[in-house]
Amino acid sequence: MLKIGLLGCGRIGQVHARSIAQIDKARVSAVADAVPDAAKALAKTTGSEVMSPEALITSPDVDAIVIGTPTDTHYDLIHSAARAGKAIFCEKPVDLSADRIQDCLKLIQDTNTPFLTAFNRRFDPNFANLQSRIAAGDIGEVEIVTILSRDPSPPTISYIKSSGGLFRDMMIHDLDMARFLLGEEPVSVYAVGSSLVDPDIGRAGDVDTAAVTLTTASGKICQISNSRRASFGYDQRVEVHGSKGMLRADNMLENTVEIATETGFRKAPAQHFFLERYEAAYRAEMVHFVQALVENVPMSPSITDGLNAQILADGAARSLELGRPISVG
Ligand SMILES: NC(=O)c1ccc[n+]([C@@H]2O[C@H](COP(=O)([O-])OP(=O)(O)OC[C@H]3O[C@@H](n4cnc5c(N)ncnc54)[C@H](O)[C@@H]3O)[C@@H](O)[C@H]2O)c1
């Protein structure tokens, strides 16, 4: 039985606790949070022990650590956990600085630490199916990928200010999806962005509406469209066009009922946000993490995937600043 320590008992920590509860070969043995009541509440539902983050990391009752704390704490926690010899499941983004992720990468390699970067969308049954069909050659050579990714509503301005900006906080998922589907590293990134949803987001130095074009060395293209608002729910769609056809994954709706009247056809809104939309993906990524540890095989996405997505996010931010495409890679 793999004993997992959860660092951070907030939104995503609770998601991971629910996933672990459904896996036979693993259990949550300890939880820690900067807010004692948050840790106590999750300890109660998981039947685990409350510890300080330091005690959890070095506890003999913990084999692997899930880092679900705010992004600016990941770097130190990764360092402590790797030095303590624990396997690491780290929430995205690994850090907001590519240089600091490089430091973590070196330590992970030096200590031979199993590490998963939690890009959950790779585990979404629809997107995973789409990628496996690309890999099987079902649409021939990939030519152009289109990723549409829009949140139902923007986060608070205080979150925006500490988030690292839309490219590093939100689009990082889509930049990883682009790499996953293109099967080739982008060499150029061109970003445009505006604050159309909330002018306060602009005043906080960020954008809430953005489009990015990535190009690979062989000329494959990916277009990403992001917004912090979608009036019809969480908009998560992907289309891949190739030499022999096209693959498309549509939104997951709240239900599949369609009504037709004299005014036309109508369906339910898209599932509200990531907790509902990616429930199966979160579970599958945790199953993968546990299975890889139990069977002692490599896990993916790796910390290098976390770094490469970060380099693209940094490139997008720089491209927006300079108003021209940026070379990356
Ligand atoms: N993969 C995804 O879909 C997804 C979704 C949401 C959040 N995230 C990522 O997960 C991380 C956490 O986000 P969240 O939305 O759950 O935040 P949150 O604020 O809901 O929860 C974070 C928790 O960590 C605690 N905490 C803060 N510093 C700590 C420390 N040093 N040690 C222990 N606990 C500490 C806080 O008290 C809080 O309870 C972020 O990196 C975020 O980018 C990923």
The ligand as an SDF file (V2000), in Angstrom:
LIG
                    3D

 44 48  0  0  0  0  0  0  0  0999 V2000
   -4.3190   20.9870  -12.4100 N   0  0  0  0  0  0  0  0  0  0  0  0
   -5.3590   21.7810  -12.2220 C   0  0  0  0  0  0  0  0  0  0  0  0
   -6.3670   21.6980  -12.9070 O   0  0  0  0  0  0  0  0  0  0  0  0
   -5.3210   22.7830  -11.1020 C   0  0  0  0  0  0  0  0  0  0  0  0
   -6.5090   23.3700  -10.6440 C   0  0  0  0  0  0  0  0  0  0  0  0
   -6.4370   24.2690   -9.5810 C   0  0  0  0  0  0  0  0  0  0  0  0
   -5.2160   24.5860   -9.0140 C   0  0  0  0  0  0  0  0  0  0  0  0
   -4.0740   24.0260   -9.4990 N   0  0  0  0  0  0  0  0  0  0  0  0
   -2.7630   24.3420   -8.9120 C   0  0  0  0  0  0  0  0  0  0  0  0
   -2.7590   23.8010   -7.5880 O   0  0  0  0  0  0  0  0  0  0  0  0
   -2.0610   24.6600   -6.7060 C   0  0  0  0  0  0  0  0  0  0  0  0
   -3.0080   25.0460   -5.5450 C   0  0  0  0  0  0  0  0  0  0  0  0
   -4.1520   25.6920   -6.0660 O   0  0  0  0  0  0  0  0  0  0  0  0
   -5.5660   25.6690   -5.2900 P   0  0  0  0  0  0  0  0  0  0  0  0
   -6.5290   26.2730   -6.2310 O   0  0  0  0  0  0  0  0  0  0  0  0
   -5.8610   24.3320   -4.7200 O   0  0  0  0  0  0  0  0  0  0  0  0
   -5.2650   26.7050   -4.1030 O   0  0  0  0  0  0  0  0  0  0  0  0
   -6.0250   26.8350   -2.7140 P   0  0  0  0  0  0  0  0  0  0  0  0
   -5.7000   28.2150   -2.2180 O   0  0  0  0  0  0  0  0  0  0  0  0
   -7.4560   26.4200   -2.8240 O   0  0  0  0  0  0  0  0  0  0  0  0
   -5.2980   25.7470   -1.7730 O   0  0  0  0  0  0  0  0  0  0  0  0
   -3.9500   25.8460   -1.4080 C   0  0  0  0  0  0  0  0  0  0  0  0
   -3.8140   25.3950    0.0480 C   0  0  0  0  0  0  0  0  0  0  0  0
   -2.4250   25.3550    0.3850 O   0  0  0  0  0  0  0  0  0  0  0  0
   -2.2550   25.8770    1.7210 C   0  0  0  0  0  0  0  0  0  0  0  0
   -0.8700   26.3090    1.8660 N   0  0  0  0  0  0  0  0  0  0  0  0
   -0.2910   27.4850    1.5000 C   0  0  0  0  0  0  0  0  0  0  0  0
    1.0250   27.4620    1.7400 N   0  0  0  0  0  0  0  0  0  0  0  0
    1.3210   26.2380    2.2610 C   0  0  0  0  0  0  0  0  0  0  0  0
    2.5180   25.5930    2.6930 C   0  0  0  0  0  0  0  0  0  0  0  0
    3.7050   26.1990    2.6090 N   0  0  0  0  0  0  0  0  0  0  0  0
    2.4180   24.3350    3.1980 N   0  0  0  0  0  0  0  0  0  0  0  0
    1.2230   23.7100    3.2880 C   0  0  0  0  0  0  0  0  0  0  0  0
    0.0570   24.2610    2.8830 N   0  0  0  0  0  0  0  0  0  0  0  0
    0.1090   25.5010    2.3640 C   0  0  0  0  0  0  0  0  0  0  0  0
   -3.3040   26.9660    1.8230 C   0  0  0  0  0  0  0  0  0  0  0  0
   -3.6090   27.2730    3.1720 O   0  0  0  0  0  0  0  0  0  0  0  0
   -4.4810   26.3480    1.0490 C   0  0  0  0  0  0  0  0  0  0  0  0
   -5.3410   25.6040    1.9000 O   0  0  0  0  0  0  0  0  0  0  0  0
   -1.5710   25.8440   -7.5510 C   0  0  0  0  0  0  0  0  0  0  0  0
   -0.2430   25.5880   -7.9710 O   0  0  0  0  0  0  0  0  0  0  0  0
   -2.5190   25.8270   -8.7450 C   0  0  0  0  0  0  0  0  0  0  0  0
   -1.9190   26.3770   -9.9300 O   0  0  0  0  0  0  0  0  0  0  0  0
   -4.1110   23.1310  -10.5140 C   0  0  0  0  0  0  0  0  0  0  0  0
  1  2  1  0
  2  3  2  0
  2  4  1  0
  4  5  1  0
  4 44  2  0
  5  6  2  0
  6  7  1  0
  7  8  2  0
  8  9  1  0
  8 44  1  0
  9 10  1  0
  9 42  1  0
 10 11  1  0
 11 12  1  0
 11 40  1  0
 12 13  1  0
 13 14  1  0
 14 15  2  0
 14 16  1  0
 14 17  1  0
 17 18  1  0
 18 19  2  0
 18 20  1  0
 18 21  1  0
 21 22  1  0
 22 23  1  0
 23 24  1  0
 23 38  1  0
 24 25  1  0
 25 26  1  0
 25 36  1  0
 26 27  1  0
 26 35  1  0
 27 28  2  0
 28 29  1  0
 29 30  1  0
 29 35  2  0
 30 31  1  0
 30 32  2  0
 32 33  1  0
 33 34  2  0
 34 35  1  0
 36 37  1  0
 36 38  1  0
 38 39  1  0
 40 41  1  0
 40 42  1  0
 42 43  1  0
M  CHG  2   8   1  16  -1
M  END
$$$$
